[in-house]
Amino acid sequence: MQTGPAVLHIGWMPRAVAALGRAGARVTCVVAPADAEAARAAGAAAVVVPQPSNVEGVLAGLARSARALEDYDVICSVLEFCLVPAAVLAELAGRPRATARDTLAMRDKYLQKHLVREAGVPTAACTVVADLGALDVRDVAFPSVLKPLDGGGARHTYVLRDGNSAREYVDRAATGGKGPWLLEEFIDGIEFQVDGIVRDGKIKVLSVSRYLQNLIEVHEGGLVAHIALPPAEYPELYAGIHSLAEDSFASLGYVDGPFHLEVFQEPGGRILFGECAARVGGGRTDDVVELAFGVNLRDEWARAVLDRPTAIGDLPEHHGDAVFGGMNLPGPAGRVRAMPTLDEVLARPGVVRATFDIAPGQVMPDVTDASHLRAGLAVVRGADDREVAARMRDLAAWFAGRVELEPPAAG
């Protein structure tokens, strides 16, 4: 029986709970009903609530279970929509690792851009639009990007390129999301995903991944995939992003934990802050970083939330000779009749890991709606980033072409 610190984790994330278990913690998860069985099977106690990100609901669920916030040594989360609620609950319990305001700065897209710009970090100009109905597209500087303030995965995010298309996208956004909205300057550049660990304000792990296509291109059918670049081959890029990241985190008050950062590099080489979050990146980012740099981000997150020292010494170099990347497996929208098997995917060139989100008989979502919609995930290796990119494109085309849909219902 474990006798380590008692941890209340807001939301269900199996890899996070496993990391806390490896660290010897006794974990209770606040979960939605659909996740309660999985949490208990993983060895965690479960407090079942309608919506884990709702502070009132969490407090009510704890009371119904005869539990209190003060029963826990640590209150935390790795889930995007639960980060701020977890910080609020930790403050209520008198056990904050970071203030709710600082946590909010790592979540709210307007606030973080405002704070980093004040600190001299280059980023897109932006403004908040509370009511899209009152927005006059004649006042919009083209091109611009319209996105939800609390969104994720590029859902309801649109590029307003000219007056003819702007009203269409504004109307679509108004019906597809609740707002408020962020209207920001469009950055013409290459998008990078940056992941790692910061401790005591210093970056301990830094992985820079280039997207095959900028994320916003998912709406035009772009492939969601990223490749971790070896620092030795891209020293100037790594140096520039390292400096921007440390300056950004200092301005946001983020000193301990994992980070997932989006940056852009303009054609002239200038690097700009995009947005960031205080969590491990989605998809199989943790697998890619571990294969490329030999660091388990989940274990380092557990050390941070438990206030234990990092196991990392110097900034890790690229691990081994191979290059790795993570990707979504795409497919056509509809009810799936047949699709490749996991063994078939793993037999494709360079594929080292793969998981499925759907199975025959289930409905494949429209993957152009958001970057987190997919048939599954794969991690691909190659001799260099060019080979990884080619293998990813081949895998995506092969997989999508092998997905068969049920015919539409008659009538």
Buried (B, 14 or more C-beta within 10 A) or exposed (E): EEEBBBBBBBBBBBBBBBBBBEBEBBBBBBBBEEBBEBBEEBEBBBBBBEBBBBBEBBBBBBEEBEBEBEEBBBBBBBBBBBBBBBBBBBBBBEBBBBBBEBBBBBBBBBBBBBBBBEEEBBBBEBEBBEEBEEBEBEEBEEBBBBBBBBBBBBBBBBBBEEEEBBBEBBEBBBEEBEBBBBBBBBBEBBBBBBBBBBBEEEBBBBBBBBBBBBBBBBBEEBBBBBBBBBBEEBEEBBEBBBEBBBBBBBBBBBBBBBBBBBBBBEEEEEBBBBBBBBBBBBBBBBBBBBBBBBBBBBBBBBBBBBEEEBEBEEBBEBBEEBBBBBBBBBBBBBBBEEBBEEEBBEEBEBBEBBBBBBEEEEEBBEBBBBBBBBBBBBBBBBEBBEBBBBBBBBBBEBBBEBBBBEEEEEE
